[in-house]
Amino acid sequence: VNYFTCHDNYTLHDRALVAGITDEAMIKKMNLLANSIVMMSEGTSFMLAGEEFLRTKPYTDTQGNPRVSENSYNASYETNELNYELKVDHKDLFDRYVELIHLKQTLSCLHYGESAVSTNVTVDTTSVAGVIHASYVSGDKTIEAYFGNGSIAEDIAIDLTGKEVLYVSYGDKANLGNSYILPKFGTIVFSN
């Protein structure tokens, strides 16, 4: 099972807040990158309910200070509830999650067959600094994914000549042309 956050622990949004990151646009990018990696991993992908719309688990401590809950198993309903107004506020993020989940469901290379050991995927983190590159074998196709890791020092151009773009975290996959500049927190998935 692959995941970044689960059940009673911090949400991805709240992990960023605890780390001192308060720029919501940055938190949204980090959230999408994290779960792009989870969804493009072999096996079962798991995500905390509400990650797709930047769920937070707020509460006020006994001194009246706003906080976020790390372990909310015994917290109030108000702390643990899903605020669906956030889905409206972050519809763009929600829509990207829908695309990721569809990709996870349809790419056979992301599912184990009869064995929990697979040779369908190879991962390279050394060729291009700041980029995770994964290659997958899916039937007669090769699927490639590039994930920025937040520290790309320079623009990384991905050659898309003759490729079918399956998913892109930022931009319109139908109008990318033959090259894509991978953002620091971006993901692109394409096939030959």
Buried (B, 14 or more C-beta within 10 A) or exposed (E): EBBBBEEBBBBBBBBBBEEEEEEBEBBBBBBBBBBBBBBBBBEEBBBBEBBBBBBBBBBEEEEEEEBBBEEBEEBEEEBBEEBEEBBEBBEEBBEBBEBBBEBBEEBEBBBEEEEEEBEBBEEEEEEBEBBBBBBBBBEEEBBBBBBBBEEBEEEBEBEBEEBEBBBBBBBEBEEBEEEBBBBBBBBBBBBE
